[in-house]
Structures are given as structure tokens and as C-alpha cells.
Amino acid sequence: MPRAAPPAASAGVIAAVQTCAEAEVASALRSAVHSLREQVGSKSMPVQLVAEVADWLATADLTQAPASRTLARLTRLWTGRVSPAVARPLLDVLVPCIYVAGEHVDGCLTVLAHMARALPTLMVPHMPSLLPTGSSPNLLVLIEGHAAAVVPLWHALFAQGEGLWAMARPSAKTATFTSHSERVGTWVLDTRVALAQALDHTFSDTTAAALLQCVDDLVAHTHASPLHHTHADVLRAPVERWCVVPATTVAAYRVLTRWPPRSRDAMPHLLALLRTAAPHESEEAWRVAAEWAPEATSSAWLDQLASDAAHASPERRAGAAYMLGRLLAQPSGTHAQQLCDLVLRLSGDTNEAVLREVARLWPEYVQVQGADNLCPCITVLDALRQASMPVRAECARAVGVWVERQGQPGPPALQVWMSEHLWGKDGLVHDADAVTRSHAMWALANWCAVADVFCLEREQVALRALQDDERVAVHAVRAIGSLGRRAPPAEVERMLREVQALVARDRAPKVRWNATASVSRVLEREDATPPGAWAMGVQCMTVALDDPLFKVKRIALQALVHVTPTVWATLPVATREAARAAVERVQAHS
């Protein structure tokens, strides 16, 4: 028998939160939603819930505290979890509500911010209702009272919609036709004018700080639009007004770093701010000041850097470490020894954020120290590899970055450290954390790409890693491809067999792409190779020609086209004919 429709099923959910105490809201929602799910089924429950809330809102008066409080409690149902099936009707329900004052506004904005991050394309039809495009209400009018909820939503709209903003063009010159790109361009133009006006007319430091964050998001995430180069003409003057206000100095200069020429007053203002700023403000001040790193070489700046590197606040130390990395990257060797001493001091820190910054600056630190003075560099690595999981991952990545930049395996002392602590028996490539293993294997793949000799130990590590998490295997197969160019004949066939098995069981696009590239590198060998290995490599490439991923197909085609006549002659007739037929078929359809 068909299930009877439940009468006003989710009215129970609404009633459950209307009168209960605040401490009981979570349990009341769970109980009511469970009851609703039993009545209408799991699949229909989200849709039914949104529909009933919409019906309730049609008669509810959100200007009254009870209704506003009820909606605020109901928004918890969708905070951080919105099904795509209900996204559109939920947007239709919540967007109008944010412009009715009440305690529900922050909850609605939080749900909208989550939807903008998770389902950005669904937000596009509502952009005119959210951005200041005309006389309708918009997010900027909510900033003064709800900045903490508006700014994340604004950021999500621009950060997740970069593809949309890239198509923004100037407004149409004719009234007879307006393209989508011109409509988006109008949104951008109207928004930046509204931001400029808001900055000019506000007298609240808190509101100005939120507006400056909105300006930064607009400028940063419309960089691909032709309108980007004109932002400074409209926004520079309103932003500069707030550079001299301590509460907004950092936010204002963060925006100004995006436009040349840079302000001459920035460094004196930021240095003065750092001497008195709260810890969280000082970290942001260091990060903004790092954009002017070449100008931060005076004794006053270096004294402040040394002071903050020894400060009790981890935020100050993390900010100083970030600036330290930017200074080490400068071509000038001025104060190099003083900066290197600060790196050693910070490497003994116990704060995770500080140590992650130290790991990120390590490649620059090695460059400054030079190959003849590696002992301090290895001391820093030893401290990092024994720290928390995120620091260990950054440590492994730092070594890989250095190898990639230098294009060489590294001095003997560093290679010994890598053999023992990166991909040795107890090295980071065997870490309990998959991200750390992935970064360590990436470093190994970079090492194999620049090494001129075959290393059996590295091959064994890479082959074992093929059985690991996809994030690790994708780098392991790249390492095998590089090692295969120099491998002894007896090892080549074994390596190709393992790569074949990986592709057969893991169909992730990045794995297939790297596996195909690895086999293609093996086919470029100039050393003696068993005929069976040549045949296996050609078979892999023939199969890859049917891959749906264009990049895989292209690599395979290039590899087969460049197989030498000598190699073709060693192949079994069936393998040779199948490969040639596949190549002709692909070329005919390209």
C-alpha cells in the first residue's frame, strides 16, 4: 500500500525549537528530525523540511523575537551540511531573510557562506541580491552589525567564483543586448563603487576593517578580469585613508600591496604598529610587511625581527618566521649571518605554526648557508622531523623543494640525511600520516629525476609505495619512471610489471597520467633492455591510447611515435601490429 502523506510532518521540527530552552535545542532538533525521517523516509526528509520551513516563513513575522529565534535555531540544521537536492529552494528561503533584522541573520549568513563554498554555481542567480548592484538591499548594509558573518560569505562568493569573475567585461554600450560577461562586469563595477563609497562614509574602525577585507577579496579574486587593472583608480584613495588608523593599518596595506607603486609610508607605519600591536595583529602585520621585504633591512627592522623571534607570543614568532623566510630569499647577502642565527633559534621552538614556517623557509636557509656549511641546515631538519605531523610533512616537502630548485641530488652530507631520515627504514616515507608520506615520496621522486645513477634502495622504497595511498603512489610511480632510465636490465621488466598492476587497480586520473609518463621515460632508455621489457612498455602505451583522459592519450601517442626502429624490431609481431594500428586509429581521429 502506498505510504500516506504525513500531516505537516516537519511542523514537529519547528515546534520542537520554538519553546525549548537554549541548552536543549540540539537534542530537540535531533529528535524531531529523526521522527520526520521515519515518517517520510531519508530521501524525502531534506526536501520536506525545507518546504515546511518555507510554508512557516510565509506567515511568520521575523521582526518579532520568537519567530527570529526559531529561524536562528533552525539554521543549525544546515550549518556545514546542505544537500545539493535542497540547495536551490533553501537559497530562495534564506536570502530574503538576511535583510530582516533579528537574531536569525548570523545563522542564515553562516549557512549561505557554506553553500557558497560547497555549491558556488548555485549562488550565481542570487548575486544581484547579495552584491551592491542597484538600489536593492545587499551584504554591505549588514556589515556594521554582522561583520563576522558577512565577511566569510563575501570571501566565499569571490574566492569560489573566480571563473565567474574572470569573464567580467565592461558594461554593454547598447541597450539592445547585454551578454552574461557584461552583466557580471556590471556587478564588479557596481560593487567596487559601493565599497569605495562605504569606506569614505564610515567612521567605525571595526566596520572599515571588515570593508577592507571585502575590498581585498574583490581585488584578489577578479585578477583575471580585464577590469582588474582599473580597480586602483576607484579604490586606492578610499583605502589609503585608513592606513593611518592603527586598527585598520594592516588591512589597508594588504590591499595596497596589490597595486604598484607601493606606498613609501608603509614600512614606517607597520614598524610602529608592530611595537605595540596585539599578538594576532602582529602576525598579520609581519605577513603584510613581507611584501616590502627588500626595505626591511634597517637595524630597526632587524631588531624588531629578533625581538619577535624571541617573544612569548607564538603569533609574533610565527609572523617573524614568515618575514625571515622572505628576507632570506632576497638576492642581497646583507645581514645573512644574523638571519641564519634566528633560523637556528626558531628551529628549537615548540609551537607548530612557528615550526611550519621554519620548514617552509629551509630551502632559502640552505641557499644562504651554502653547500660548505650544511651542519646547521641538518640540525634544523633534525628538529623538524621529530615535531608534530604537519611539521614533519612540511619538513619532507622542504627537502623536495630544495632538490627541485637545485636540479641536483645534493651534497653528500645531505644525501646521507635523506637516506636515513627521509626514505630510510624509519624515514618519513614510512610515517603514520599519509600527507607526510606523500611529501616524502614527492621529495624522493624529485631526487630520482635529477640523479644520474640507479639506486636499488630507492627503487625498493618506490615499489613498496605503489601499494600505499593514492596520494603516495602517484609520486612513487614518477620515481620509478626516473629510475627506470638507469636501471639494470634485470630490474626494468619488474618495474614495468608493477606499474601495469598499479594502473589496473587504481583508475585515478593523476595516477594514470604519471604511470603513463613513467613508462614513456623507460621507453627512452639508451641502455641494454630485455625484449620482454620493450614489449611490456609498448603494450602499456597501446592500452593508454584508449584512455578517456586526453593527457594520458597524448603522452602514450608521443611515446609510441618516437619508439626507435631497433626497438620495433625486437617486439613480437602481434604487439607491433596492435600498437601501429592503435596509433593510426588515434591519428586518424585527431
C-alpha positions in Angstrom: 0.0 0.0 0.0 1.3 3.5 -0.7 2.5 5.4 2.3 0.1 8.1 3.5 1.4 11.6 3.4 2.2 12.7 7.0 0.3 15.8 8.1 2.6 18.8 8.4 5.5 16.5 9.1 8.2 18.9 9.8 5.9 21.2 11.7 7.2 19.0 14.6 10.7 20.2 13.9 9.6 23.8 14.0 7.5 23.3 17.2 10.4 21.4 18.8 12.6 24.5 18.8 10.1 27.2 19.4 9.6 26.8 23.1 12.6 24.7 24.3 15.5 26.1 26.3 18.6 27.1 24.5 20.6 24.2 26.0 18.0 21.7 24.7 18.0 22.9 21.1 20.5 20.4 19.7 18.7 17.4 21.2 15.3 18.7 20.2 16.4 19.1 16.6 17.9 15.6 16.5 14.8 14.0 17.9 12.4 15.9 15.6 14.5 15.2 12.5 14.7 11.5 13.4 10.9 11.5 13.8 10.4 13.2 10.4 12.8 10.8 8.7 10.8 7.9 10.0 7.6 9.4 8.6 8.7 10.5 5.1 11.9 8.5 4.6 15.5 9.5 4.4 15.4 10.6 0.8 12.4 12.9 1.1 13.2 14.3 4.5 15.6 17.2 3.5 13.2 18.4 0.8 10.1 18.1 3.0 11.9 20.0 5.8 12.8 23.0 3.6 9.3 23.1 2.1 7.7 23.2 5.5 10.1 25.8 6.8 9.2 27.9 3.7 5.5 27.5 4.4 6.1 28.5 8.1 8.1 31.6 7.0 5.2 32.7 4.7 3.2 33.6 7.7 5.9 34.1 10.4 6.9 37.6 11.4 10.7 37.7 11.6 10.6 41.2 13.1 9.2 39.5 16.3 11.8 37.9 18.6 10.1 34.5 18.9 10.0 33.9 15.1 13.5 35.2 14.6 14.8 33.0 17.4 13.1 30.0 15.9 14.7 30.5 12.5 18.1 31.1 14.1 17.7 27.7 15.7 16.5 26.0 12.5 19.6 27.2 10.6 21.7 24.8 12.7 20.1 22.0 10.6 22.1 23.2 7.5 25.2 24.7 9.1 28.1 22.9 7.3 25.8 20.4 5.6 23.5 21.2 2.8 22.3 18.6 0.3 22.5 19.7 -3.3 18.9 18.4 -3.7 17.6 21.2 -1.4 20.2 23.9 -2.2 18.1 25.9 -4.6 14.9 26.0 -2.5 16.9 26.7 0.6 18.6 29.7 -1.0 15.1 31.0 -2.0 14.1 30.7 1.6 17.2 32.2 3.4 18.4 35.0 1.1 15.3 37.3 1.7 15.6 36.6 5.5 19.0 38.1 5.9 17.6 41.6 5.3 15.1 41.3 8.1 16.8 42.4 11.3 16.8 39.8 14.0 18.9 37.2 15.7 18.5 34.8 12.8 20.6 36.9 10.5 24.0 35.5 11.5 22.8 31.9 11.3 21.4 32.5 7.8 24.6 34.1 6.6 26.6 31.2 8.0 24.6 28.7 6.0 24.9 30.8 2.9 28.7 31.0 3.3 28.8 27.2 3.5 26.7 26.9 0.3 29.0 29.5 -1.4 32.0 27.3 -0.7 30.4 24.0 -1.4 28.0 24.8 -4.3 29.3 28.1 -5.8 27.5 27.8 -9.1 24.1 27.8 -7.4 24.9 31.2 -5.9 25.1 33.0 -9.2 21.4 33.7 -9.7 21.4 35.3 -6.2 24.4 37.6 -6.8 22.2 40.6 -7.6 20.5 40.1 -4.2 23.8 39.8 -2.3 26.2 42.3 -4.1 25.5 46.1 -4.2 24.1 46.2 -7.7 21.5 48.9 -7.7 19.1 50.0 -5.0 18.2 46.6 -3.6 19.5 45.6 -0.1 22.9 43.9 -0.2 25.5 42.5 2.1 27.3 45.8 2.7 24.3 47.1 4.6 24.8 44.2 7.0 28.5 44.7 7.7 28.1 47.1 10.6 26.1 44.7 12.7 27.1 41.3 11.3 30.7 41.7 10.0 31.8 38.3 11.5 29.2 36.5 9.4 29.2 38.8 6.3 33.0 38.7 5.6 33.2 34.8 5.3 30.2 34.8 2.9 31.7 37.7 0.9 35.1 35.9 0.7 33.4 32.6 -0.4 31.5 34.4 -3.2 34.6 35.8 -4.7 37.2 33.1 -3.9 35.0 30.2 -5.1 33.7 32.2 -8.1 37.0 33.2 -9.8 35.8 31.6 -13.0 32.8 33.8 -13.0 34.7 36.9 -12.2 37.3 36.2 -15.0 34.6 36.7 -17.6 33.7 40.2 -16.3 33.7 42.7 -19.1 32.8 46.4 -19.2 29.1 47.2 -19.5 27.4 47.0 -22.8 27.3 50.2 -24.9 24.0 49.3 -26.4 20.7 48.8 -24.6 19.5 46.2 -27.0 21.7 43.4 -25.8 23.7 42.5 -22.7 25.8 39.4 -22.6 26.5 37.4 -19.4 30.1 38.7 -19.3 28.8 42.3 -19.4 26.3 41.6 -16.7 29.0 40.1 -14.5 31.1 43.1 -15.3 28.3 45.4 -14.1 28.3 43.5 -10.8 32.0 44.1 -10.4 31.9 47.8 -11.3 28.9 48.4 -9.0 30.5 46.5 -6.2 33.8 48.4 -6.2 32.0 51.8 -6.4 29.8 50.8 -3.4 32.9 49.7 -1.5 34.7 52.9 -2.2 31.7 54.9 -1.0 31.3 52.8 2.1 34.9 53.3 3.0 34.5 57.1 2.5 31.4 57.4 4.7 32.1 55.1 7.6 33.6 56.3 10.8 33.8 53.0 12.6 37.2 51.3 12.7 35.6 47.9 13.0 33.3 48.4 10.0 36.2 49.8 8.0 38.4 46.7 8.8 35.6 44.5 7.5 35.1 46.6 4.4 38.9 46.4 3.7 38.7 42.6 3.8 35.9 42.8 1.3 37.9 45.1 -0.9 40.9 42.7 -0.7 38.7 39.7 -1.8 37.3 41.7 -4.7 40.8 42.7 -5.9 42.4 39.4 -5.3 39.8 37.2 -7.0 39.0 39.3 -10.0 42.6 39.3 -11.2 41.8 37.5 -14.4 39.2 40.1 -15.5 40.0 43.0 -17.9 38.5 45.2 -15.2 41.2 44.3 -12.7 43.7 47.0 -13.8 41.2 49.8 -13.2 40.5 48.8 -9.5 43.2 51.1 -8.2 41.7 54.1 -9.9 38.5 53.8 -7.9 39.7 52.2 -4.6 43.2 53.4 -3.9 42.2 56.8 -2.3 39.4 55.4 0.0 41.8 52.6 1.1 44.7 54.9 1.8 42.6 56.9 4.2 42.6 54.0 6.6 46.4 53.4 6.5 47.0 55.8 9.4 44.4 54.3 11.7 46.1 51.6 13.9 43.1 49.3 13.8 43.0 49.2 10.0 46.6 49.8 9.1 47.4 46.1 8.3 44.2 45.6 6.3 44.7 48.7 4.3 48.3 48.0 3.4 47.4 44.4 2.5 45.1 45.8 -0.3 47.8 48.4 -1.4 50.4 45.6 -1.8 48.4 44.5 -4.9 48.9 47.8 -6.7 52.2 49.4 -7.8 53.7 51.8 -7.0 53.8 50.9 -3.3 53.4 53.4 -0.6 56.5 54.9 0.9 54.8 55.2 4.3 54.0 51.5 4.6 57.1 50.3 6.4 57.3 53.1 9.0 53.6 52.7 9.8 53.9 48.9 10.0 57.1 49.0 12.2 55.4 51.4 14.6 52.4 49.1 14.7 54.5 46.0 15.4 55.9 47.6 18.5 52.5 47.9 20.2 50.2 45.5 18.3 48.4 42.6 19.9 49.8 39.2 19.0 47.2 38.3 16.3 47.6 41.7 14.7 51.4 41.4 14.8 51.4 38.2 12.8 49.3 39.8 10.1 51.5 42.9 10.2 54.6 40.7 9.5 52.9 39.0 6.6 52.0 42.3 5.0 55.4 43.8 5.7 57.0 40.8 4.0 55.6 42.2 0.7 58.1 45.0 1.2 60.9 42.7 2.4 63.7 44.4 0.4 63.0 47.6 2.5 63.1 45.7 5.9 66.9 45.6 6.2 67.4 48.6 8.5 68.7 48.0 12.0 65.3 49.0 13.4 63.5 46.2 11.4 66.2 43.6 12.3 65.9 44.5 16.0 62.2 44.1 15.8 62.6 40.8 14.0 65.0 39.5 16.6 62.7 40.7 19.4 59.6 39.0 18.0 61.5 35.8 17.2 62.2 35.5 21.0 58.7 36.8 22.0 56.5 34.8 24.3 53.6 35.1 21.9 53.6 32.2 19.2 51.7 34.5 16.8 54.6 37.0 16.9 57.2 34.3 16.5 55.2 32.8 13.5 55.0 36.2 11.9 58.7 36.8 12.4 59.5 33.4 10.9 57.4 34.2 7.8 59.3 37.5 7.4 62.6 35.7 7.9 61.9 33.4 5.0 61.2 36.4 2.7 64.4 38.1 3.8 66.5 35.0 3.2 65.0 34.8 -0.3 66.4 38.3 -1.2 69.4 38.2 -3.5 71.4 40.6 -1.2 73.5 38.9 1.4 73.2 41.7 3.9 72.9 40.6 7.5 72.9 36.9 6.3 74.6 35.6 9.4 72.2 37.4 11.8 69.2 36.0 9.8 70.6 32.5 9.9 71.1 32.7 13.6 67.5 33.5 14.0 66.5 30.4 12.0 68.5 28.2 14.4 66.8 29.8 17.3 63.3 29.3 15.9 64.0 25.7 14.9 64.1 25.0 18.7 60.6 26.3 19.1 57.7 24.1 20.3 54.9 25.8 18.6 53.5 24.1 15.5 52.8 27.2 13.5 56.3 28.5 14.1 58.0 25.3 13.1 55.9 25.1 9.9 57.2 28.5 8.9 60.7 27.4 9.7 60.2 24.3 7.4 59.0 26.5 4.6 62.0 28.8 4.8 64.5 25.9 4.9 65.3 25.9 1.2 66.2 29.6 1.3 68.2 29.0 4.5 70.3 26.2 2.8 70.9 28.5 -0.2 72.3 31.3 2.1 74.4 28.9 4.2 75.9 27.2 1.1 77.0 23.6 0.5 80.1 24.0 2.6 78.2 24.8 5.8 75.4 22.2 5.9 75.7 21.2 9.6 73.3 23.9 10.8 70.9 23.1 8.0 70.8 19.4 9.0 70.4 20.5 12.6 67.2 22.3 11.6 65.9 19.3 9.7 66.5 17.0 12.7 64.4 19.3 14.8 61.6 19.5 12.2 61.4 15.7 11.5 60.7 15.0 15.2 57.9 17.5 15.5 54.2 17.2 15.0 52.6 15.7 11.9 52.0 18.9 9.9 55.6 20.0 10.7 57.0 16.6 9.5 55.1 16.9 6.3 56.5 20.4 5.7 60.0 19.1 6.5 59.7 16.5 3.8 58.3 19.0 1.4 61.1 21.4 2.1 63.8 18.9 1.1 61.8 18.1 -2.1 61.6 21.8 -2.9 65.3 22.3 -2.5 66.2 19.3 -4.7 63.7 20.5 -7.4 65.1 24.0 -7.4 68.8 23.0 -7.4 68.3 20.3 -10.1 70.9 18.1 -8.3 70.8 15.3 -5.7 72.6 17.5 -3.2 75.9 17.4 -1.3 77.0 14.0 0.3 76.1 15.1 3.8 72.5 16.0 2.8 72.1 12.8 0.8 73.2 10.8 3.8 70.5 12.5 5.9 67.9 11.9 3.2 68.8 8.2 3.0 68.4 7.8 6.7 65.6 10.1 7.7 63.5 10.7 4.6 63.3 7.3 2.9 65.3 5.0 5.2 63.8 2.2 7.3 62.4 4.7 9.9 62.2 7.6 7.5 59.3 10.0 6.8 58.3 8.0 3.7 57.1 5.4 6.3 55.4 7.9 8.5 52.0 7.1 10.0 50.5 10.1 8.3 49.6 9.8 4.6 50.3 13.5 3.9 53.8 13.2 5.3 54.4 10.0 3.3 53.2 11.8 0.2 55.5 14.8 0.7 58.4 12.4 1.4 57.7 10.4 -1.7 57.5 13.6 -3.7 60.9 14.5 -2.5 62.2 11.1 -3.5 60.7 11.4 -6.9 62.4 14.8 -7.3 65.7 13.2 -6.3 65.3 10.4 -8.8 64.5 12.9 -11.5 67.9 14.6 -11.1 70.1 11.7 -10.1 72.5 10.3 -12.8 72.8 6.8 -11.2 70.4 4.0 -10.3 69.8 3.3 -6.7 68.3 -0.1 -5.7 67.4 1.1 -2.3 65.3 4.0 -3.7 63.7 1.6 -6.2 62.6 -0.8 -3.5 61.1 2.1 -1.5 59.2 3.4 -4.5 57.9 -0.1 -5.4 56.6 -0.7 -1.9 54.9 2.8 -2.0 52.9 1.7 -5.1 50.7 -0.2 -2.6 50.1 2.9 -0.5 47.5 5.6 -0.5 46.8 7.2 -3.9 48.5 10.4 -2.8 51.7 8.5 -2.2 51.5 6.1 -5.2 51.2 9.0 -7.6 54.7 10.2 -6.7 56.1 6.7 -6.3 55.3 5.8 -9.9 57.0 9.0 -11.0 60.1 8.0 -9.1 60.0 4.6 -10.8 59.9 6.2 -14.2 63.0 8.2 -13.5 64.9 5.3 -12.0 63.9 3.1 -15.0 66.1 5.1 -17.3 69.2 4.0 -15.5 68.0 0.6 -14.1 69.9 -2.6 -14.8 68.2 -4.8 -17.5 67.1 -7.3 -14.9 65.1 -4.6 -13.0 63.3 -2.9 -15.9 60.8 -5.6 -16.6 59.9 -5.9 -12.9 59.3 -2.1 -12.6 57.1 -2.1 -15.6 55.1 -5.0 -14.3 54.4 -3.2 -11.0 53.4 0.0 -12.9 50.9 -2.1 -15.0 49.4 -3.6 -11.9 49.0 -0.1 -10.4 47.1 1.2 -13.4 44.9 -1.9 -13.4 43.8 -1.4 -9.8 43.9 2.4 -9.4 42.0 4.4 -12.0 42.6 7.9 -10.6 43.4 10.3 -13.4 46.6 11.6 -11.8 47.9 8.1 -11.2 47.2 7.1 -14.8 48.8 10.2 -16.1 52.0 9.7 -14.0 52.1 6.0 -14.8 51.9 6.6 -18.5 54.6 9.3 -18.3 56.8 6.9 -16.3 56.5 4.1 -18.9 57.3 6.6 -21.6 60.5 7.6 -19.9 61.5 3.9 -19.7 60.9 3.6 -23.4 63.6 6.4 -23.9 66.3 4.2 -22.4 69.6 4.0 -24.3 71.0 1.2 -22.2 70.6 -2.5 -22.9 67.0 -3.7 -22.3 65.4 -7.1 -22.4 63.0 -7.6 -25.3 60.3 -8.5 -22.9 60.6 -5.1 -21.2 60.3 -3.3 -24.5 57.2 -5.4 -25.4 55.6 -4.7 -22.0 56.2 -0.9 -22.3 54.7 -0.8 -25.8 51.7 -2.8 -24.6 51.2 -0.3 -21.8 51.3 2.6 -24.2 48.9 0.9 -26.6 46.3 0.4 -23.8 46.8 4.0 -22.8 45.7 5.2 -26.2 42.2 4.2 -25.3 42.3 6.2 -22.0 39.5 8.8 -21.7 41.9 11.3 -20.3 43.4 13.3 -23.2 46.7 14.0 -21.4 47.3 10.2 -20.9 46.4 9.6 -24.6 48.8 12.3 -25.7 51.7 11.0 -23.7 51.2 7.5 -25.0 50.9 8.6 -28.6 54.1 10.6 -28.4 55.9 7.7 -26.8 54.9 5.2 -29.5 55.6 7.6 -32.3 59.2 8.0 -31.0 59.9 4.3 -30.5 63.1 3.6 -32.5 63.2 1.1 -35.3 65.6 -1.0 -33.3 63.0 -1.4 -30.5 60.2 -2.1 -33.0 62.3 -4.9 -34.4 62.5 -6.7 -31.0 58.8 -6.7 -30.5 56.5 -9.7 -31.1 54.6 -9.3 -34.4 51.2 -9.2 -32.6 52.4 -6.5 -30.2 53.9 -4.4 -33.0 50.9 -4.6 -35.3 48.5 -3.8 -32.4 50.5 -0.7 -31.5 50.7 0.5 -35.0 47.0 0.0 -35.6 46.2 1.9 -32.4 48.5 4.8 -33.4 46.9 5.0 -36.8 43.4 5.0 -35.3 44.2 7.8 -32.9 45.9 9.9 -35.5 43.0 9.5 -37.9 40.6 10.8 -35.3 42.8 13.7 -34.0 
